[in-house]
Amino acid sequence: GLVLLVIGCPCAMGLATPTAVMVGLGRAAKNGILIKGGDTIEAVTNAKYVVFDKTGTLTTGKFRIHDIKAEDDTPIDKIRGIIVAIEERSNHPIAKSMVNELSAQPKERLIPKSAVEEKGLGMRAEDVDGNHYFLGAGKSNKGDFNIVLFKNQKLLAQIAIDDDIKPEAVKLVAQLKKMNIIPVLLSGDKKSRCLKVAQQIGIDEVHAETLPDKKLTVIDIYRQKGKTIMIGDGINDAPAMAQ
């Protein structure tokens, strides 16, 4: 039925407002959204900008490998083995997706001695024979290839990997625009991919190939222009979201 709350005097607002906030927190939790507290809800009112990360926020974060281009006739089984051995040591969504997809495929196993993740860049590793590897984003890639694999500073392979846009992303961006809130895309991903996603969902302001420390600068610029909300889901977004 319809419930009508009539407030007869201003003092009743002290009761009505916290109740409404608690209902909002409860409904958000049922939809898988955990909000720190009522102060957070009040803080996001009158926002001018909503800044989105791309991977895992506007997109599904479930990546698929479209192509692997081996250089210098390197056997594809060897490429797969190197990728899996290195990415098994990363918690990044791209790494997990590649490991899941390649684990069941034929590959020549690599035994890594060490592996270190560089936030916003990729993975560096060394095998038991002293060979050094880098697997991560490469700005010089052409076409759909957005991941590079180097061995001892020599290009070994290029990988084309992508994920899908979340079905609700287009509707969300449209709703923000109706509320006169400006949506912004802020991502460390390749510029061409960011522009493609932004065009598909209706975002006009795009900042691509942005490392975690640079994201802080971008967020600060928007904060100076108006109240800004940052939405992301990865460790690379944590510093910017803390702002």
C-alpha positions as CSV (number, residue, x, y, z in Angstrom):
1,G,0.0,0.0,0.0
2,L,0.8,3.7,0.0
3,V,2.5,5.1,3.1
4,L,2.3,8.8,3.6
5,L,4.5,10.5,6.2
6,V,3.3,13.9,7.4
7,I,5.7,16.0,9.3
8,G,3.9,18.5,11.5
9,C,6.9,20.4,12.8
10,P,10.6,20.9,11.9
11,C,11.8,18.8,14.9
12,A,10.3,15.7,13.3
13,M,12.9,16.0,10.5
14,G,15.4,14.6,13.0
15,L,13.5,11.4,13.0
16,A,12.4,11.2,9.4
17,T,15.8,11.9,7.8
18,P,17.8,9.1,9.5
19,T,14.9,6.7,8.8
20,A,15.0,7.5,5.1
21,V,18.8,7.1,5.1
22,M,18.6,3.7,6.8
23,V,16.0,2.5,4.3
24,G,18.3,3.6,1.5
25,L,21.3,1.7,3.0
26,G,19.2,-1.4,3.3
27,R,17.9,-1.3,-0.3
28,A,21.5,-0.7,-1.6
29,A,22.8,-3.8,0.4
30,K,20.1,-6.0,-1.1
31,N,21.4,-5.0,-4.5
32,G,25.0,-5.8,-3.6
33,I,26.0,-2.2,-2.9
34,L,27.7,-1.7,0.5
35,I,27.8,1.9,1.6
36,K,30.0,3.0,4.4
37,G,27.3,5.0,6.3
38,G,24.6,7.6,6.1
39,D,27.2,10.4,5.8
40,T,28.3,8.9,2.5
41,I,24.8,9.2,1.0
42,E,24.5,12.8,2.1
43,A,28.0,13.6,0.8
44,V,27.2,12.5,-2.8
45,T,24.2,14.9,-3.1
46,N,24.6,17.7,-5.6
47,A,27.5,16.0,-7.4
48,K,28.7,17.6,-10.6
49,Y,30.9,14.8,-11.9
50,V,30.9,11.1,-11.7
51,V,34.3,9.6,-12.7
52,F,34.3,6.0,-13.7
53,D,37.1,3.5,-14.0
54,K,36.6,1.3,-17.1
55,T,37.7,-2.3,-16.4
56,G,35.3,-4.1,-14.0
57,T,33.2,-1.0,-13.5
58,L,31.7,-0.1,-16.9
59,T,32.8,-3.4,-18.4
60,T,32.4,-6.9,-17.1
61,G,36.1,-7.5,-16.2
62,K,35.8,-11.0,-17.8
63,F,38.3,-10.9,-20.6
64,R,38.6,-13.1,-23.7
65,I,41.7,-13.5,-25.8
66,H,40.9,-12.7,-29.4
67,D,44.4,-13.3,-30.9
68,I,48.0,-14.0,-30.0
69,K,50.7,-12.9,-32.5
70,A,54.0,-14.6,-31.9
71,E,57.2,-12.9,-33.2
72,D,60.2,-14.5,-34.9
73,D,58.3,-17.8,-35.3
74,T,58.2,-18.5,-31.5
75,P,56.0,-21.6,-30.9
76,I,52.6,-20.6,-29.6
77,D,52.8,-23.4,-27.0
78,K,55.8,-21.6,-25.5
79,I,54.0,-18.2,-25.5
80,R,51.0,-19.7,-23.7
81,G,53.3,-21.3,-21.1
82,I,55.1,-18.0,-20.4
83,I,51.8,-16.1,-20.1
84,V,50.3,-18.6,-17.6
85,A,53.4,-18.9,-15.5
86,I,53.7,-15.1,-15.1
87,E,50.0,-14.2,-14.8
88,E,49.3,-16.9,-12.1
89,R,51.2,-14.6,-9.8
90,S,48.9,-11.6,-10.4
91,N,45.5,-10.7,-9.0
92,H,44.6,-8.4,-11.8
93,P,41.3,-9.2,-13.7
94,I,43.1,-9.5,-17.0
95,A,45.7,-11.9,-15.5
96,K,43.0,-14.1,-14.0
97,S,41.0,-14.2,-17.2
98,M,44.1,-15.2,-19.3
99,V,45.1,-17.9,-16.9
100,N,41.6,-19.4,-16.9
101,E,41.4,-19.4,-20.7
102,L,44.9,-20.7,-21.4
103,S,45.2,-23.3,-18.6
104,A,43.5,-26.0,-20.5
105,Q,45.3,-25.3,-23.8
106,P,48.6,-27.0,-24.9
107,K,51.7,-25.1,-23.6
108,E,55.3,-25.4,-22.7
109,R,55.7,-24.8,-19.0
110,L,58.0,-22.0,-17.8
111,I,59.4,-22.2,-14.3
112,P,59.6,-18.6,-12.9
113,K,62.2,-17.7,-10.2
114,S,60.4,-14.4,-9.3
115,A,57.6,-12.2,-10.5
116,V,56.7,-8.7,-9.5
117,E,53.6,-6.7,-10.4
118,E,54.0,-3.0,-11.3
119,K,50.7,-1.2,-10.7
120,G,49.2,0.1,-13.9
121,L,51.9,-1.4,-16.1
122,G,52.0,-5.2,-15.9
123,M,54.3,-8.0,-14.6
124,R,58.1,-8.4,-14.6
125,A,59.5,-11.9,-14.1
126,E,62.7,-13.9,-14.2
127,D,63.0,-17.6,-14.9
128,V,65.4,-20.1,-13.4
129,D,67.8,-19.7,-16.3
130,G,68.1,-15.9,-15.7
131,N,65.8,-14.7,-18.6
132,H,63.8,-11.5,-17.9
133,Y,60.2,-11.0,-19.0
134,F,57.7,-8.2,-19.1
135,L,54.0,-8.8,-19.7
136,G,51.7,-5.9,-19.8
137,A,50.3,-2.9,-21.6
138,G,52.2,-1.5,-24.6
139,K,51.4,1.9,-26.1
140,S,53.1,1.2,-29.4
141,N,50.7,-1.7,-30.3
142,K,48.7,-1.4,-33.4
143,G,45.2,-2.6,-34.1
144,D,43.5,-4.6,-31.4
145,F,46.7,-5.8,-29.8
146,N,46.9,-4.3,-26.3
147,I,49.2,-6.6,-24.4
148,V,52.9,-7.2,-25.1
149,L,55.3,-9.9,-24.0
150,F,59.0,-9.2,-23.9
151,K,61.9,-11.6,-23.2
152,N,65.2,-10.0,-22.4
153,Q,63.9,-6.6,-23.8
154,K,63.0,-8.3,-27.2
155,L,59.3,-8.5,-28.3
156,L,58.1,-12.1,-28.1
157,A,54.4,-11.7,-28.7
158,Q,51.4,-9.4,-28.8
159,I,48.0,-10.3,-27.4
160,A,44.6,-8.9,-28.3
161,I,42.3,-9.2,-25.2
162,D,39.0,-7.5,-24.5
163,D,35.9,-7.6,-22.2
164,D,32.3,-6.6,-22.8
165,I,30.4,-3.5,-21.6
166,K,28.0,-4.1,-18.8
167,P,24.4,-4.0,-20.0
168,E,23.4,-1.5,-17.4
169,A,26.2,1.0,-18.2
170,V,24.4,2.8,-21.0
171,K,21.3,3.3,-19.0
172,L,23.3,4.5,-16.0
173,V,25.2,7.1,-18.0
174,A,22.0,8.3,-19.6
175,Q,20.4,8.7,-16.2
176,L,23.3,10.8,-14.9
177,K,23.0,13.1,-17.9
178,K,19.3,13.6,-17.2
179,M,20.3,14.7,-13.6
180,N,22.8,17.2,-15.1
181,I,25.7,15.1,-13.8
182,I,28.7,14.9,-16.1
183,P,30.1,11.3,-16.6
184,V,33.9,10.9,-17.0
185,L,35.9,7.9,-18.0
186,L,39.3,7.6,-16.3
187,S,41.4,4.5,-17.2
188,G,44.9,3.2,-17.5
189,D,43.8,1.2,-20.6
190,K,44.8,2.0,-24.2
191,K,43.3,5.2,-25.6
192,S,41.6,3.6,-28.6
193,R,39.8,1.1,-26.4
194,C,38.8,3.8,-23.9
195,L,37.4,6.0,-26.7
196,K,35.5,3.0,-28.2
197,V,33.9,2.2,-24.8
198,A,33.1,5.9,-24.1
199,Q,31.4,6.2,-27.5
200,Q,29.3,3.1,-27.0
201,I,27.9,4.2,-23.6
202,G,27.7,8.0,-24.2
203,I,30.6,9.5,-22.2
204,D,32.3,12.5,-23.8
205,E,35.1,13.2,-21.3
206,V,37.9,10.6,-21.5
207,H,41.3,10.3,-19.8
208,A,43.1,7.2,-21.1
209,E,46.5,5.5,-20.4
210,T,46.5,7.1,-16.9
211,L,48.7,5.5,-14.3
212,P,47.4,5.3,-10.6
213,D,49.4,8.4,-9.4
214,K,48.2,10.5,-12.4
215,K,44.6,9.5,-11.6
216,L,45.0,11.5,-8.3
217,T,45.9,14.6,-10.3
218,V,42.9,14.2,-12.6
219,I,40.5,13.7,-9.7
220,D,41.9,16.8,-8.0
221,I,41.3,18.9,-11.1
222,Y,37.6,17.8,-11.2
223,R,37.2,18.4,-7.5
224,Q,38.3,22.0,-8.0
225,K,35.5,22.4,-10.6
226,G,32.7,20.8,-8.5
227,K,31.7,17.9,-6.2
228,T,33.1,14.7,-7.7
229,I,32.4,11.0,-7.2
230,M,34.9,8.3,-8.2
231,I,33.7,4.8,-8.9
232,G,36.1,1.9,-9.4
233,D,36.8,-1.6,-8.3
234,G,40.5,-2.3,-8.6
235,I,43.6,-1.6,-6.5
236,N,44.7,0.8,-9.2
237,D,41.7,3.0,-8.3
238,A,42.2,3.0,-4.5
239,P,44.4,6.2,-4.3
240,A,42.0,8.2,-6.5
241,M,38.9,6.9,-4.6
242,A,40.5,7.8,-1.3
243,Q,40.4,11.5,-2.5
